[in-house]
Amino acid sequence: MKKKSLLGRFLVWRLKHISDRQFILFLAVLIGVTAGIAAVVIKNSVHLISILLQDNSSDEYQNFLYVIYPTIGILVAVLFIKYVIRRPVRHGIPNVLYGISKSNAQINRHNMFSSIVTSAFTVGFGGSVGLEGPTVATGAALGSNIGKLFHLNYKHITLLLGCACAGAMAAIFKAPIAAIVFALEVIMLDLTMWSLVPLLLASASAVITSYFFLGMDVLYPFEVEYGFDMKDLPYYIALGIFTGLIATYFTKSYMFIHNVFEKIGATYRKLIFGGLSLGLIIFFLPSLYGEGYYAINACLSGDYSYLFNNSFFYSFSDSFWMLIVLLVLVIFFKVIAASITFGAGGVGGIFAPTLFMGVNSGVLFAKVVQYLGLRDLEVNNFALIGMAGMIAGVLHAPLTGLFLIADISGGYQLFVPLMITATISYATVKTFEPHSVYTIQLAKRKELMTHDKDKNVLSLMRVTKLIERDFSTINAEATLGDLVKVIAKAHRNIFIVIDKENNFEGIVKLDDIREIMFQPEKYDSVNVRELMVIPQVVIQHDESMADVAAKYQYSDKFNLVVLNEGKYCGCVSRAQIFSTYRRLLKHFSED
């Protein structure tokens, strides 16, 4: 008898002594710690690369180096993916959402380290993206593979994915409450009250890990000198509309550039075109170099020198109008730079570009209002709240924007304006774009999980898993007598007509031939082709269950034929769909 492995013995012991709930709580802490360590590794790797590049470059040639650095970083990332990983490293959060909806919560093992390496080179060398997406992808891959290692079911692995995502966000932003909100709002988990406990443990353990390695300072230090004034209310509403419109521009520009790079085709062409374009943009606007962490902190403190440093516009640093022009330019080009970074083959996240655009949008709005003499606004407050507005708009996550900005800045005294601006921004962008940059492509392919439990259950069902193959088949050239012989042995009232190559031709319904089948004199003179009908509604084997359900809803059929490029696969019954749906709904509704 073969001796069980150590893992096998542990699994047996675990089933006997530790309940599923207790084990999930333990794994939540483990995942929180590992996600925290991943965030620390990514953050420090990027910092180390940036320091090495800056220490070995001259200020005199800094702008020219900005042209080539991002291309070098993206090239290293592309080579690592092509020759080491040999599999695509998809963007972080969309990859997690796809894993939940279409891959049974399974995320490839290489994502446990591939996002760290590729994003470190992309961002460290100046790619105009952030580190949040790769951190979440790394944490999610850890959660998925830990769940798979211990043979957990889809429901528990999905919960661990949520814990990993919350842990990653908590660690990188040091914002444990916002991280939980993010998992619920962006990752779209439909959780029970008990399921919040693992999220709390993962978020807390991740942020403690981050504190241990990176210190307890908040990411964006901000001191609120002037709280909420009712006279500013109209301007916070207007800021919400303004950031909502910019968020709409963000999403549409991101998708447009994505489609442009899709048409380019070859990897080396994408790299050359993207690298040169990105380098040119950063050459003229150096503040777009990298994730923009230092620029955001400077902006929040009222220091706008980051817009002029190392640029051709340095001599105009005292000009108000040049400040306004540069604010407009960095807002306009940041999403372009980020999208090009992705298109060229770089790996990163859109959180940082969103925050960068938000803080500059807030400053631009407040400065223009002041210049017009409408009201003397507190510019720093509007810079802070602009970030919440952009997160709410770009991510379609108003609660994440609200709690994240309040959490990472300590700006809870501005909670009311944060609520107002985030909500108005979200409402504005939803008017123009129903999906966020994370979900728009998944939604187009009907692969998106939502907070609608009915739709989620349908998205988990597959046509290929529901096919029934016990329907009798017959050739179209067969006679009525041959069909009667088939009917005598069948237990279904529908008979599938196919040719010799299994191409579907039609169906014969028992009710339609009930009278003629008792007329033996016609057995040899009537063939099946004369008796069959071609159904108006059929199902393709790769069709979404939402579409299948709609076909049943608008037809009176109890069975529909499933085809694969015209070939007969079987049938799917209304009863089978309903019973499977009820079983899954019951499973995912249990506490």
KOLPARO-933928 format. One line per field, with one value per residue (C-alpha): chain; z, y, x; residue in one letter; residue number from 1. Coordinates in steps of 0.2 Angstrom, whole numbers, always signed. Layout:
chain c(A,...)
w c(Z,...)
v c(Y,...)
u c(X,...)
res c(A,...)
n c(NUM,...)
END
This chain:
chain c(A,A,A,A,A,A,A,A,A,A,A,A,A,A,A,A,A,A,A,A,A,A,A,A,A,A,A,A,A,A,A,A,A,A,A,A,A,A,A,A,A,A,A,A,A,A,A,A,A,A,A,A,A,A,A,A,A,A,A,A,A,A,A,A,A,A,A,A,A,A,A,A,A,A,A,A,A,A,A,A,A,A,A,A,A,A,A,A,A,A,A,A,A,A,A,A,A,A,A,A,A,A,A,A,A,A,A,A,A,A,A,A,A,A,A,A,A,A,A,A,A,A,A,A,A,A,A,A,A,A,A,A,A,A,A,A,A,A,A,A,A,A,A,A,A,A,A,A,A,A,A,A,A,A,A,A,A,A,A,A,A,A,A,A,A,A,A,A,A,A,A,A,A,A,A,A,A,A,A,A,A,A,A,A,A,A,A,A,A,A,A,A,A,A,A,A,A,A,A,A,A,A,A,A,A,A,A,A,A,A,A,A,A,A,A,A,A,A,A,A,A,A,A,A,A,A,A,A,A,A,A,A,A,A,A,A,A,A,A,A,A,A,A,A,A,A,A,A,A,A,A,A,A,A,A,A,A,A,A,A,A,A,A,A,A,A,A,A,A,A,A,A,A,A,A,A,A,A,A,A,A,A,A,A,A,A,A,A,A,A,A,A,A,A,A,A,A,A,A,A,A,A,A,A,A,A,A,A,A,A,A,A,A,A,A,A,A,A,A,A,A,A,A,A,A,A,A,A,A,A,A,A,A,A,A,A,A,A,A,A,A,A,A,A,A,A,A,A,A,A,A,A,A,A,A,A,A,A,A,A,A,A,A,A,A,A,A,A,A,A,A,A,A,A,A,A,A,A,A,A,A,A,A,A,A,A,A,A,A,A,A,A,A,A,A,A,A,A,A,A,A,A,A,A,A,A,A,A,A,A,A,A,A,A,A,A,A,A,A,A,A,A,A,A,A,A,A,A,A,A,A,A,A,A,A,A,A,A,A,A,A,A,A,A,A,A,A,A,A,A,A,A,A,A,A,A,A,A,A,A,A,A,A,A,A,A,A,A,A,A,A,A,A,A,A,A,A,A,A,A,A,A,A,A,A,A,A,A,A,A,A,A,A,A,A,A,A,A,A,A,A,A,A,A,A,A,A,A,A,A,A,A,A,A,A,A,A,A,A,A,A,A,A,A,A,A,A,A,A,A,A,A,A,A,A,A,A,A,A,A,A,A,A,A,A,A,A,A,A,A,A,A,A,A,A,A,A,A,A,A,A,A,A,A,A,A,A,A,A,A,A,A,A,A,A,A,A,A,A,A,A,A,A,A,A,A,A,A,A,A,A)
w c(+0,-5,+9,+10,+7,+22,+14,+12,+30,+35,+25,+33,+50,+46,+41,+57,+69,+61,+54,+37,+46,+57,+43,+32,+47,+48,+29,+29,+41,+31,+15,+23,+29,+12,+2,+14,+10,-8,-7,+2,-11,-25,-17,-12,-29,-38,-25,-27,-46,-46,-34,-45,-60,-52,-44,-60,-71,-73,-71,-87,-97,-86,-99,-113,-101,-98,-116,-116,-98,-99,-115,-107,-92,-103,-114,-99,-94,-111,-112,-95,-100,-117,-112,-94,-90,-108,-104,-104,-88,-88,-80,-61,-56,-73,-72,-54,-60,-75,-63,-52,-66,-79,-72,-56,-46,-52,-56,-64,-52,-61,-56,-38,-44,-62,-58,-45,-58,-73,-63,-54,-70,-79,-65,-59,-76,-77,-85,-81,-71,-53,-42,-35,-49,-49,-30,-30,-44,-34,-18,-28,-36,-18,-12,-27,-26,-7,-9,-23,-12,+2,-10,-6,-16,-28,-14,-2,-15,-20,-2,-1,-17,-9,+7,-4,-14,+3,+10,-5,-5,+14,+13,-1,+5,+23,+23,+30,+30,+12,+7,+13,+4,-11,-10,-8,-21,-35,-34,-32,-19,-13,+5,+20,+37,+43,+27,+33,+47,+36,+26,+42,+47,+31,+30,+47,+46,+29,+36,+51,+40,+30,+46,+51,+35,+29,+45,+51,+41,+30,+12,+8,+24,+24,+38,+37,+41,+36,+38,+28,+25,+19,+7,-2,-5,-23,-28,-21,-32,-47,-43,-43,-61,-66,-60,-67,-85,-83,-78,-93,-104,-94,-99,-117,-120,-111,-122,-138,-136,-131,-147,-157,-150,-153,-171,-171,-169,-167,-150,-156,-165,-150,-140,-152,-156,-137,-130,-142,-139,-120,-120,-130,-119,-103,-112,-112,-96,-84,-70,-79,-76,-65,-53,-47,-29,-25,-36,-27,-10,-17,-24,-8,+2,-11,-19,-38,-43,-49,-65,-69,-63,-77,-90,-103,-94,-78,-82,-81,-64,-57,-71,-65,-83,-86,-70,-77,-94,-86,-75,-91,-100,-86,-84,-102,-106,-90,-96,-113,-105,-94,-108,-119,-105,-105,-124,-126,-115,-98,-82,-69,-61,-65,-47,-46,-63,-56,-40,-50,-62,-47,-37,-52,-57,-39,-40,-57,-52,-36,-45,-59,-47,-37,-53,-58,-41,-37,-20,-11,-10,+1,-14,-4,+1,-16,-22,-9,-13,-32,-29,-22,-36,-49,-40,-39,-58,-66,-55,-53,-34,-24,-7,-11,-16,-1,+12,+3,+2,+20,+26,+17,+21,+38,+31,+40,+44,+26,+25,+20,+5,+0,+0,-10,-24,-25,-27,-40,-50,-50,-55,-69,-77,-76,-88,-101,-97,-89,-85,-77,-85,-75,-81,-99,-108,-98,-99,-118,-118,-105,-93,-79,-61,-53,-37,-45,-38,-51,-65,-55,-54,-72,-76,-67,-77,-93,-108,-110,-93,-95,-112,-112,-125,-123,-138,-152,-169,-186,-204,-215,-229,-217,-220,-208,-205,-199,-188,-180,-175,-167,-158,-151,-141,-136,-120,-127,-138,-149,-162,-169,-188,-193,-209,-210,-203,-188,-196,-188,-201,-190,-178,-178,-164,-159,-158,-176,-183,-170,-183,-198,-188,-187,-206,-211,-229,-228,-220,-236,-246,-233,-227,-212,-222,-226,-208,-199,-195,-193,-176,-176,-160,-156,-144,-148,-137,-131,-128,-111,-100,-99,-117,-116,-102,-112,-127,-115,-108,-125,-132,-127,-129,-116,-125,-137,-148,-145,-160,-162,-179,-186,-178,-166,-148,-138,-130,-115,-106,-97,-82,-81,-81,-68,-56,-58,-55,-39,-33,-36,-29,-13,-12,-13,-2,+13,+27)
v c(+0,+17,+28,+45,+61,+73,+85,+70,+66,+84,+85,+69,+76,+93,+86,+76,+90,+107,+113,+122,+139,+138,+133,+147,+159,+152,+153,+171,+176,+167,+175,+192,+190,+183,+197,+210,+203,+203,+222,+225,+216,+225,+242,+240,+233,+248,+260,+251,+251,+270,+274,+264,+274,+291,+288,+284,+298,+316,+329,+337,+322,+317,+321,+311,+296,+298,+294,+277,+271,+266,+256,+247,+242,+237,+227,+217,+214,+207,+196,+189,+185,+178,+167,+164,+163,+159,+163,+180,+190,+198,+214,+212,+215,+210,+194,+191,+195,+183,+170,+171,+171,+159,+149,+142,+154,+146,+158,+152,+149,+160,+175,+172,+180,+185,+201,+206,+205,+212,+227,+231,+233,+242,+255,+256,+261,+274,+266,+277,+265,+259,+244,+241,+229,+218,+217,+212,+200,+192,+191,+183,+170,+166,+164,+154,+142,+140,+136,+123,+116,+111,+105,+119,+121,+136,+145,+145,+148,+164,+170,+167,+178,+191,+190,+191,+206,+215,+210,+217,+233,+235,+232,+244,+258,+254,+256,+241,+247,+254,+237,+227,+239,+237,+218,+220,+234,+231,+212,+210,+197,+192,+188,+183,+192,+177,+179,+197,+189,+182,+198,+207,+195,+196,+215,+217,+204,+212,+230,+224,+216,+232,+242,+230,+232,+249,+259,+266,+282,+285,+284,+302,+313,+326,+338,+346,+364,+369,+357,+357,+373,+373,+387,+376,+363,+368,+367,+350,+345,+353,+344,+328,+332,+338,+322,+311,+319,+316,+298,+296,+302,+290,+275,+279,+284,+268,+257,+267,+265,+247,+244,+253,+242,+226,+231,+233,+214,+210,+211,+220,+233,+237,+239,+250,+261,+261,+264,+279,+287,+285,+292,+307,+311,+309,+319,+335,+331,+322,+322,+308,+297,+282,+279,+298,+294,+309,+321,+317,+320,+336,+342,+338,+349,+364,+361,+361,+361,+343,+350,+361,+351,+344,+351,+364,+374,+377,+395,+398,+391,+407,+409,+406,+402,+390,+381,+379,+374,+360,+354,+352,+343,+331,+326,+324,+314,+303,+291,+291,+287,+273,+265,+266,+257,+243,+242,+241,+226,+234,+227,+238,+245,+260,+265,+277,+285,+288,+296,+306,+313,+315,+326,+337,+338,+345,+358,+363,+365,+375,+386,+391,+394,+406,+415,+418,+426,+414,+409,+407,+388,+378,+371,+356,+350,+350,+341,+327,+326,+325,+309,+301,+308,+300,+283,+283,+287,+277,+261,+264,+262,+277,+268,+263,+281,+288,+276,+275,+293,+296,+281,+284,+303,+304,+316,+310,+328,+330,+314,+324,+332,+316,+307,+321,+322,+303,+300,+314,+308,+290,+296,+306,+293,+280,+292,+289,+273,+258,+249,+253,+250,+234,+227,+234,+220,+206,+214,+214,+196,+192,+185,+198,+193,+206,+209,+202,+184,+177,+183,+177,+159,+159,+165,+150,+137,+130,+124,+110,+104,+103,+94,+78,+65,+52,+59,+46,+51,+46,+50,+61,+48,+35,+29,+31,+12,+15,+29,+18,+6,+20,+26,+9,+9,+28,+36,+54,+62,+71,+63,+72,+71,+71,+67,+55,+68,+72,+89,+94,+95,+95,+87,+75,+77,+62,+72,+78,+60,+51,+47,+43,+31,+19,+18,+3,+6,+22,+15,+13,+28,+42,+47,+56,+72,+75,+73,+84,+102,+114,+123,+142,+142,+132,+134,+136,+126,+141,+152,+161,+154,+171,+170,+152,+157,+171,+159,+148,+163,+169,+152,+138,+124,+112,+105,+115,+107,+112,+114,+116,+124,+115,+98,+90,+89,+85,+95,+106,+104,+118,+106,+103,+121,+125,+111,+116,+134,+130,+119,+132,+146,+136,+132,+150,+157,+146,+155)
u c(+0,+7,+11,+2,+12,+14,+1,-11,-9,-12,-28,-35,-30,-38,-54,-55,-50,-53,-69,-70,-73,-59,-47,-53,-49,-31,-29,-35,-21,-8,-14,-14,+4,+10,+0,+9,+26,+22,+17,+33,+44,+36,+37,+55,+60,+54,+62,+79,+78,+73,+88,+100,+95,+95,+111,+120,+113,+117,+104,+110,+105,+90,+77,+86,+87,+68,+66,+75,+72,+54,+57,+71,+60,+46,+58,+65,+47,+42,+58,+54,+36,+41,+56,+54,+36,+31,+13,+4,+4,-13,-17,-20,-38,-47,-37,-44,-62,-60,-53,-68,-81,-73,-59,-67,-57,-40,-26,-10,+5,+17,+6,+13,+30,+28,+18,+31,+46,+37,+30,+46,+55,+40,+38,+55,+61,+48,+33,+18,+8,+6,+9,-8,-14,+1,+1,-18,-14,+1,-10,-25,-13,-7,-25,-30,-16,-16,-35,-31,-17,-29,-42,-55,-71,-75,-84,-70,-57,-67,-67,-48,-46,-56,-45,-29,-36,-40,-24,-14,-23,-22,-3,+1,-10,-9,-28,-37,-55,-54,-46,-61,-73,-62,-65,-83,-86,-73,-70,-89,-89,-107,-103,-112,-109,-98,-88,-83,-72,-59,-58,-55,-42,-33,-33,-27,-13,-8,-7,+3,+15,+17,+19,+33,+43,+38,+34,+17,+17,+2,+5,+0,+3,-11,-15,-33,-31,-49,-64,-80,-89,-107,-103,-91,-105,-109,-90,-89,-104,-96,-79,-89,-96,-78,-69,-84,-81,-62,-65,-76,-61,-50,-60,-63,-45,-39,-50,-46,-27,-29,-38,-25,-11,-22,-21,-2,+0,+18,+26,+41,+31,+21,+37,+45,+30,+24,+42,+46,+28,+30,+48,+43,+28,+39,+53,+41,+32,+44,+31,+23,+38,+34,+19,+19,+20,+31,+21,+5,+13,+20,+4,-6,+7,+4,+21,+19,+37,+36,+27,+42,+57,+68,+57,+58,+45,+56,+59,+40,+38,+32,+18,+0,-5,+9,+4,-14,-7,+4,-10,-21,-7,-3,-21,-24,-8,-7,-20,-12,+5,-2,-12,+4,+14,+1,+0,+19,+19,+22,+14,+6,-10,-21,-24,-8,-13,-30,-24,-12,-25,-37,-25,-21,-39,-43,-29,-34,-53,-49,-36,-48,-62,-51,-45,-63,-66,-80,-73,-57,-56,-44,-34,-26,-43,-49,-33,-37,-55,-51,-43,-58,-69,-57,-57,-76,-77,-63,-66,-85,-81,-87,-86,-68,-64,-72,-63,-47,-43,-50,-39,-23,-23,-31,-43,-58,-63,-68,-79,-94,-86,-78,-95,-103,-89,-87,-105,-108,-93,-99,-116,-109,-98,-112,-121,-108,-100,-109,-93,-76,-59,-58,-74,-78,-69,-76,-93,-92,-88,-102,-89,-92,-97,-109,-118,-133,-133,-145,-133,-118,-125,-129,-111,-105,-115,-108,-118,-105,-109,-127,-128,-139,-134,-147,-158,-159,-152,-157,-151,-162,-163,-169,-187,-202,-200,-183,-189,-202,-189,-179,-194,-198,-182,-181,-187,-188,-201,-188,-177,-162,-159,-140,-130,-115,-103,-114,-120,-136,-151,-167,-178,-193,-206,-216,-232,-230,-229,-240,-254,-243,-232,-247,-249,-237,-241,-231,-216,-206,-212,-210,-192,-187,-182,-201,-205,-192,-193,-178,-179,-178,-169,-153,-139,-120,-109,-99,-114,-116,-130,-138,-141,-147,-159,-166,-169,-179,-188,-194,-199,-210,-197,-192,-177,-165,-151,-133,-121,-103,-99,-115,-110,-123,-117,-133,-148,-150,-167,-176,-178,-159,-155,-167,-161,-143,-147,-157,-142,-129,-140,-143,-124,-118,-132,-127,-118)
res c(M,K,K,K,S,L,L,G,R,F,L,V,W,R,L,K,H,I,S,D,R,Q,F,I,L,F,L,A,V,L,I,G,V,T,A,G,I,A,A,V,V,I,K,N,S,V,H,L,I,S,I,L,L,Q,D,N,S,S,D,E,Y,Q,N,F,L,Y,V,I,Y,P,T,I,G,I,L,V,A,V,L,F,I,K,Y,V,I,R,R,P,V,R,H,G,I,P,N,V,L,Y,G,I,S,K,S,N,A,Q,I,N,R,H,N,M,F,S,S,I,V,T,S,A,F,T,V,G,F,G,G,S,V,G,L,E,G,P,T,V,A,T,G,A,A,L,G,S,N,I,G,K,L,F,H,L,N,Y,K,H,I,T,L,L,L,G,C,A,C,A,G,A,M,A,A,I,F,K,A,P,I,A,A,I,V,F,A,L,E,V,I,M,L,D,L,T,M,W,S,L,V,P,L,L,L,A,S,A,S,A,V,I,T,S,Y,F,F,L,G,M,D,V,L,Y,P,F,E,V,E,Y,G,F,D,M,K,D,L,P,Y,Y,I,A,L,G,I,F,T,G,L,I,A,T,Y,F,T,K,S,Y,M,F,I,H,N,V,F,E,K,I,G,A,T,Y,R,K,L,I,F,G,G,L,S,L,G,L,I,I,F,F,L,P,S,L,Y,G,E,G,Y,Y,A,I,N,A,C,L,S,G,D,Y,S,Y,L,F,N,N,S,F,F,Y,S,F,S,D,S,F,W,M,L,I,V,L,L,V,L,V,I,F,F,K,V,I,A,A,S,I,T,F,G,A,G,G,V,G,G,I,F,A,P,T,L,F,M,G,V,N,S,G,V,L,F,A,K,V,V,Q,Y,L,G,L,R,D,L,E,V,N,N,F,A,L,I,G,M,A,G,M,I,A,G,V,L,H,A,P,L,T,G,L,F,L,I,A,D,I,S,G,G,Y,Q,L,F,V,P,L,M,I,T,A,T,I,S,Y,A,T,V,K,T,F,E,P,H,S,V,Y,T,I,Q,L,A,K,R,K,E,L,M,T,H,D,K,D,K,N,V,L,S,L,M,R,V,T,K,L,I,E,R,D,F,S,T,I,N,A,E,A,T,L,G,D,L,V,K,V,I,A,K,A,H,R,N,I,F,I,V,I,D,K,E,N,N,F,E,G,I,V,K,L,D,D,I,R,E,I,M,F,Q,P,E,K,Y,D,S,V,N,V,R,E,L,M,V,I,P,Q,V,V,I,Q,H,D,E,S,M,A,D,V,A,A,K,Y,Q,Y,S,D,K,F,N,L,V,V,L,N,E,G,K,Y,C,G,C,V,S,R,A,Q,I,F,S,T,Y,R,R,L,L,K,H,F,S,E,D)
n c(1,2,3,4,5,6,7,8,9,10,11,12,13,14,15,16,17,18,19,20,21,22,23,24,25,26,27,28,29,30,31,32,33,34,35,36,37,38,39,40,41,42,43,44,45,46,47,48,49,50,51,52,53,54,55,56,57,58,59,60,61,62,63,64,65,66,67,68,69,70,71,72,73,74,75,76,77,78,79,80,81,82,83,84,85,86,87,88,89,90,91,92,93,94,95,96,97,98,99,100,101,102,103,104,105,106,107,108,109,110,111,112,113,114,115,116,117,118,119,120,121,122,123,124,125,126,127,128,129,130,131,132,133,134,135,136,137,138,139,140,141,142,143,144,145,146,147,148,149,150,151,152,153,154,155,156,157,158,159,160,161,162,163,164,165,166,167,168,169,170,171,172,173,174,175,176,177,178,179,180,181,182,183,184,185,186,187,188,189,190,191,192,193,194,195,196,197,198,199,200,201,202,203,204,205,206,207,208,209,210,211,212,213,214,215,216,217,218,219,220,221,222,223,224,225,226,227,228,229,230,231,232,233,234,235,236,237,238,239,240,241,242,243,244,245,246,247,248,249,250,251,252,253,254,255,256,257,258,259,260,261,262,263,264,265,266,267,268,269,270,271,272,273,274,275,276,277,278,279,280,281,282,283,284,285,286,287,288,289,290,291,292,293,294,295,296,297,298,299,300,301,302,303,304,305,306,307,308,309,310,311,312,313,314,315,316,317,318,319,320,321,322,323,324,325,326,327,328,329,330,331,332,333,334,335,336,337,338,339,340,341,342,343,344,345,346,347,348,349,350,351,352,353,354,355,356,357,358,359,360,361,362,363,364,365,366,367,368,369,370,371,372,373,374,375,376,377,378,379,380,381,382,383,384,385,386,387,388,389,390,391,392,393,394,395,396,397,398,399,400,401,402,403,404,405,406,407,408,409,410,411,412,413,414,415,416,417,418,419,420,421,422,423,424,425,426,427,428,429,430,431,432,433,434,435,436,437,438,439,440,441,442,443,444,445,446,447,448,449,450,451,452,453,454,455,456,457,458,459,460,461,462,463,464,465,466,467,468,469,470,471,472,473,474,475,476,477,478,479,480,481,482,483,484,485,486,487,488,489,490,491,492,493,494,495,496,497,498,499,500,501,502,503,504,505,506,507,508,509,510,511,512,513,514,515,516,517,518,519,520,521,522,523,524,525,526,527,528,529,530,531,532,533,534,535,536,537,538,539,540,541,542,543,544,545,546,547,548,549,550,551,552,553,554,555,556,557,558,559,560,561,562,563,564,565,566,567,568,569,570,571,572,573,574,575,576,577,578,579,580,581,582,583,584,585,586,587,588,589,590,591)
END
